[in-house]
Amino acid sequence: MFASIAPLYGHGSEAQLRGTVAMERLLEGASKAPHGAAINGLAAGMIVTLSPNKSTGDRSLVEVIWEVVSINGGHALLACRGLCHLLNGDAGMRLAALHEHEFYNAEALLCALPGAGKH
């Protein structure tokens, strides 16, 4: 299988080719992510989850539940509100570029977490 794509990527080990194919699949999957809440529909106080980054496939903002703190023309300032222990490093705030992510309403997810009160 990997020998058939070797001419496309030059010569490399099978592991390198597997890594290249895996990254391509990740990026392809990220680019096909379903559309979330419209960007202009975001507002401070909304509880959201994010898609992988559409440009890089980065999933660092995906596994937690966020509250939108503030928005400007290009970014949303997010504060972790659920599953924050899954973040690497400080579980404080993050900036997310609006054009690089889809945003999904996550009120029900936050309320479903053990020990969560009505938000």
C-alpha positions as CSV (number, residue, x, y, z in Angstrom):
1,M,0.0,0.0,0.0
2,F,2.6,2.5,1.0
3,A,4.9,1.7,-1.9
4,S,2.1,3.1,-4.2
5,I,2.3,6.5,-2.7
6,A,6.1,6.7,-2.3
7,P,6.6,8.5,-5.7
8,L,4.2,11.2,-4.4
9,Y,6.3,11.9,-1.3
10,G,9.8,11.0,-2.3
11,H,11.7,8.2,-0.6
12,G,11.2,7.5,3.0
13,S,10.6,4.8,5.5
14,E,7.2,3.1,5.8
15,A,6.7,4.7,9.2
16,Q,7.3,8.2,7.6
17,L,4.8,7.4,4.9
18,R,2.3,6.2,7.4
19,G,2.7,9.4,9.3
20,T,2.2,11.5,6.2
21,V,-1.0,9.5,5.3
22,A,-2.3,9.8,8.8
23,M,-1.8,13.6,8.8
24,E,-3.5,13.9,5.4
25,R,-6.5,12.0,6.8
26,L,-6.6,14.2,9.9
27,L,-6.5,17.4,7.8
28,E,-9.1,16.0,5.4
29,G,-11.4,15.1,8.3
30,A,-11.0,18.5,9.8
31,S,-11.8,20.2,6.5
32,K,-15.0,18.2,6.3
33,A,-16.2,18.9,9.9
34,P,-19.9,19.8,9.9
35,H,-20.8,23.4,10.3
36,G,-21.4,24.7,13.8
37,A,-23.1,27.8,15.1
38,A,-22.7,30.7,12.8
39,I,-19.8,32.9,13.7
40,N,-22.1,35.9,14.0
41,G,-24.3,33.9,16.3
42,L,-21.6,33.6,19.0
43,A,-22.1,35.8,22.0
44,A,-20.4,36.2,25.4
45,G,-21.7,33.7,27.8
46,M,-22.4,31.0,25.3
47,I,-21.2,27.5,26.2
48,V,-19.5,25.8,23.3
49,T,-17.3,23.1,22.0
50,L,-15.0,23.5,19.0
51,S,-14.1,21.6,15.9
52,P,-10.5,20.7,15.1
53,N,-8.6,23.6,13.6
54,K,-9.6,23.7,9.9
55,S,-6.1,24.7,8.7
56,T,-3.8,22.4,10.7
57,G,-6.0,19.7,12.2
58,D,-4.9,20.7,15.7
59,R,-7.3,19.2,18.3
60,S,-6.0,21.0,21.4
61,L,-9.3,22.9,21.9
62,V,-11.6,20.0,21.1
63,E,-11.8,17.9,24.2
64,V,-13.2,20.5,26.7
65,I,-16.2,22.7,27.1
66,W,-15.7,26.4,26.8
67,E,-17.6,29.6,27.7
68,V,-17.2,32.5,25.3
69,V,-15.9,35.4,27.4
70,S,-15.5,38.0,24.6
71,I,-15.3,38.3,20.8
72,N,-13.7,40.7,18.4
73,G,-13.6,40.6,14.6
74,G,-11.2,37.6,14.4
75,H,-11.0,35.8,17.8
76,A,-13.0,34.4,20.6
77,L,-11.6,34.5,24.1
78,L,-12.6,31.2,25.8
79,A,-12.6,30.1,29.4
80,C,-12.7,26.4,30.2
81,R,-15.9,25.3,31.9
82,G,-15.9,21.5,31.7
83,L,-13.4,18.7,31.4
84,C,-10.6,21.2,32.0
85,H,-8.3,18.5,33.5
86,L,-7.8,17.3,29.9
87,L,-5.9,20.5,28.9
88,N,-2.2,20.5,28.9
89,G,-0.7,23.2,31.1
90,D,-2.8,26.0,32.5
91,A,-6.5,25.4,32.3
92,G,-7.3,29.1,32.1
93,M,-8.3,31.0,29.0
94,R,-7.5,30.5,25.3
95,L,-7.9,32.5,22.1
96,A,-9.5,30.8,19.2
97,A,-9.4,32.2,15.7
98,L,-13.0,32.4,14.4
99,H,-12.2,31.4,10.9
100,E,-10.2,28.3,12.0
101,H,-12.9,26.5,14.0
102,E,-16.6,25.6,14.0
103,F,-18.4,26.4,17.3
104,Y,-21.2,24.1,18.7
105,N,-23.7,24.8,21.4
106,A,-22.7,22.7,24.5
107,E,-25.2,23.7,27.2
108,A,-26.6,20.2,27.4
109,L,-23.1,18.7,27.5
110,L,-22.1,20.9,30.4
111,C,-25.3,20.1,32.3
112,A,-24.8,16.4,31.7
113,L,-21.4,16.4,33.5
114,P,-21.4,14.7,36.9
115,G,-21.8,17.3,39.6
116,A,-22.8,20.0,37.2
117,G,-25.7,22.3,38.2
118,K,-28.0,23.9,35.8
119,H,-25.9,26.5,33.9
